[in-house]
């Protein structure tokens, strides 16, 4: 919560792997949450009026689910909060 985002995630697999990232933006200026995967791909999710977010992603392999960073973005896409999970 020090960076303005409170979050957690869960992943599980079968024929396809599912990833759910959820939480709450503690800074009212955060309008989107961006998840960057180790592959370099990013996914964005809008934050609701009360600050909640839920991102659901399906992938082919579990290796695609390594989360590199989670960011809180303002209306213009500037980074207000960032938590780097894997530093490479």
N, C-alpha and C positions, 0 to 999 in steps of 0.2 A: 503494500500500500504506500510505500514511501514515494513512488514515482507517479502517483495519481491513478493507478489501475489496480484493481483487486481482481484476480482471475485464477482459473484452474482449467485443467483439460483432462480429457480421458480419451483413450483410443483402444480399439479392439478389432479383431479381424476374423474373417471367414474367407469367402471367395474374394471379397473386397475388404479393405480396411476402412474403418470409420474413425474420424477424429471430431471431437466436440470441444470447442474452447468457449468458455462462458465466464461472465463476471460482471463487474460494475466499474464505471468510470467515476472516480471520486472528484475529478476536476470537471466542472460544468462546461468548460470550453472544449472538452474532448467530444467530437461529433462522430468519429469513426475509429474503429480498432483495426489495425493491420497486423496480420500474422505473416512472418517471413519464414519460409522453410529452408532447410539446408541446401536444397536444390536451387535456391535463388528465386523461386516463385513466391508471389505474395497473394494474399486474399484479404479483402476488406469487408467489414461489416458495419452498418450504421448502428449508432448507439440510440436507444430509445430516450424519450423525454426524461425518464427517471434514472438514466445512466446505465441501464442494463444492456448487455450484448450477448449474442449467441451465434457462433459460427460453426457450421457443420460441413465437413468435407469428406468425400469418399475418394479413395486412391487404390491403385493396384497392388502396391507392396508396402510393408511397414517401414521400409527404409525411406519412403517418400514423406514420412510423418515426423521427421526430426525437426522440431521447431527451433529456429535460430534466434528469432527475436519477436517480441510483441510490442506494438507501438500504439500510442494514443495520438490521434491527429485532430487538428482543429478544422474549421469549416473550409479553409483554403488548402488543406493537405499538409500543413507544417507539423512537424513532430513536437508534441508537448510532453510526452512521456515515452520512455523506452526502457525495456528490460531485455538485455541480451542473455539468452539462455545458453547458447553454445558459441564460444568465441573462436570461430575459424571460418 
